[in-house]
């Protein structure tokens, strides 16, 4: 079994939803978690994780951590020595996500309140960066926080970009046809 499949089997999406929506956890749609944010569609999350290609031992930044589901999945994948840094703009969702991840038994994730600058430059560079909300343009500060040969997966508009940082520059693969809530700055 691959790491991503193992994470999806080990981390129950229902535990990252408001109680009234837990029965909907197996439905392959985004579900509201409050404050205008959603718990993303499982198929989309799986694709984004496959494009991100995290490995055990990686240092990962999860931007827009919301309910903590993607943080928990990433924490499971990069364990035992990897670490996930989760950033969330909405204070109530930061508390909700942190609590959900802790309850799921993921101990290699740390949560941070987002500031006016994207990412966590004090903890950079990162092997992988996952963004779970759509940006208007590619935030350069996230590219700067990525290690060389690192990967960034980010929705910009209706396209998810898979970006690999190389010594020669950025290698970008677009995956069009998606919809996300806006990235809050």
N, C-alpha and C positions, 0 to 999 in steps of 0.2 A: 504494500500500500504506500502511495506517495505521501509526502509530508502534508500537503494541502488537504487531501482526502482525510487523512488521520485527524487533522485539526477540525474539519467540519463534523466528523463523527464524535469527537471528544467535547467540543464546545457547543452547547445547546443554545441555538438562537433565541428560543423562548425566554430564557433567563435574562435576555438583554432587551426585552420589550416591556412596556407598561403592562401591569397585570391584566387589564381588560383586553389586550391584544395577543396574549400568549397562545391562545388557541389558533391563531392565524400564522404562527411561526413557520409552518410548512408550506405556506402559500408563497410562490415565487414572485413576490411584488415588494416594493419598498413599503414600509409601514411607519406611521408617524410616531415620534417619541416625544413630541412637544416642542415648543419654542420655534416652530417652523422647520424643524429638522426631521430626518427620517433614519430608520435602520434600513440600509440599502438592500436591494433585491439580491437574494443569495447567488443567483447565476452571475450577476455583475460582479459581486464581491469575489467569487471564485476566479473569474477571468482576470480581474485586477491583480489578485494574488499570484496567478500563474505568470502574468506579464512581469510582475515585480520580482519573482523568483527568489524569495528569501531563503537563506540557508541557516542551519544551526551555527550559532556563534555570531551572527550578524547583529549590528547595531542599527536599529530601525527607528525612524521618526514616523509617527502616525498623526497626520494633521487632520483635524476635524473628527476627533475620536468619538463624539456623540455618546451612544449607549455603551461603548467599550467593546462591542462585538468584534470589530476588526482588530482592536488592540489585543484581545484575548486570543484570537486566531493567530496573529503574528507572534505573540508570546509563546504559544504552543509550538509553532514551527521553528523558532530560533533557539528554543531551549536546548540544552541546559545552560549554556554559557552566554547566549545572546541576550540582548536587552531591547525593550521597546520603550520609547519616549512618546507619550501620548499628549497631544496638545488640543485643547478645546476652548472655544471662545465663550460659550454660554456657561456661567458658573453652576447653574443647577444641573446641567448635563455633565459637567466635569465631576460633580459629586455622584451622580447616578452611574456614570461609566466606571469610575474608580470602585464604587461599591460592587457593581456587577462583576468586574474583573477579579476582585478579591474573592467574592463568593464562588467564582468558577475555579478557584485554586491556582490562578496564574500569579506567580510571585516575581516575575522578571519584567514587570511593567511599572513605569512611574508616570504620574500624571502632572501636567502643568497647565496653568491658566494662560491662554494665548494673550499676547500683547499686540501692539500695533504693527509689529514686524513679524512676517511669516516665519515659522519654524522656531528653532531653539539654537541660535548661533553659539551660545555658551557651551553646548554639548556636542557641537559638530566637530568633525565631519561624520556623516552617516553612510553606512553601506547601502541602505535602502530607504526611500522616502515614499510613503503612500499618502495621497490626498483624497479625501472622500467627499468632496464638494467641488462644484465647478468654479474655476477662476475665470475672470474676464480675459486675462492674458497670463502667460507663463511668469510666475514670480521669480525673478532673477535671484533673490535671496535664498530660495530653496535650492536652486542649481549650485550656488556658491557653497551651500552646506553639505553637498554631496561629495563623497570621496571619488577620486578618479577610479574608473571601472565600476562605479556605483550606479544604481538605477533609481529613477524617479517615475512613478506612475501617477498621472494627474489629469483630471477632466478639465478641459478648457473649452467653454461653450458646450457643444454637443459631441465633442470628440474626446476620447481618452487617449492621452499621449503616453507612450512608453519611451522614456528617454534614458539613454545610457551615456554616461560621461566618460569620455576616453581622453587620452593624452592629446589627441588631435582635435578634440572638440566634442560636440554633442551628436549622437546618432539617435534620430527620432523616428518612431513608428507610430502613425496615427491609426486609431480604431474608432471610426465615426458611428453615430447613431445612438447616442446615449442621452439620458436626462438625469440631472442631479440638482439638488438644492444649491443655492449660491454659497460660495466660500465667504465667510464673514471676516472682515478685517477690522 
